[in-house]
Amino acid sequence: MFGRLFKFFALCFILWAVARWLLKPGQRRTLHELFSALAIALLISAGLFCVLYWLGWHQL
């Protein structure tokens, strides 16, 4: 379970980095903010699930 959460966390981080790299220079600011907010929300969600798993909530 922890391995899957780590992979999800790593995937979210990579998506966040790619969104920042691709959309920052020439794209519209609103689109960049949308993808950044989505990626940050996914990172927070993955981190929260990692913490809950670490605290012993394995049956989510």
C-alpha positions in Angstrom: 0.0 0.0 0.0 2.8 2.4 0.9 4.5 1.7 -2.4 1.4 2.7 -4.3 1.0 5.9 -2.3 4.6 6.8 -3.0 4.2 6.2 -6.7 1.1 8.4 -6.7 3.0 11.1 -4.7 5.9 10.9 -7.2 3.5 11.0 -10.2 1.7 14.1 -8.8 5.1 15.8 -8.2 6.2 15.1 -11.7 2.9 16.4 -13.1 3.2 19.5 -11.1 6.8 20.1 -12.3 5.8 19.5 -16.0 2.8 21.8 -15.7 5.0 24.6 -14.3 7.7 24.0 -17.0 5.3 23.8 -20.0 2.7 26.4 -19.1 4.7 29.1 -17.5 6.3 30.9 -20.5 3.7 31.3 -23.2 0.4 30.0 -21.9 -2.4 32.1 -20.5 -2.0 32.7 -16.8 -5.4 31.2 -15.9 -4.6 27.9 -17.4 -1.3 27.8 -15.6 -3.0 28.6 -12.3 -5.6 25.9 -12.9 -3.0 23.2 -13.5 -0.8 24.4 -10.6 -3.7 24.3 -8.3 -4.8 20.8 -9.4 -1.2 19.5 -9.1 -0.8 21.0 -5.6 -4.2 19.6 -4.5 -3.1 16.1 -5.7 0.2 16.5 -3.8 -1.6 17.5 -0.6 -4.0 14.6 -1.1 -1.2 12.1 -1.6 0.7 13.5 1.4 -2.5 13.2 3.6 -3.0 9.6 2.6 0.7 8.8 3.4 0.3 10.4 6.9 -3.0 8.5 7.5 -1.4 5.3 6.4 1.6 6.0 8.7 -0.8 6.6 11.6 -2.4 3.2 11.0 -5.5 3.9 8.9 -4.9 1.0 6.5 -8.6 0.3 5.8 -9.5 3.5 3.8 
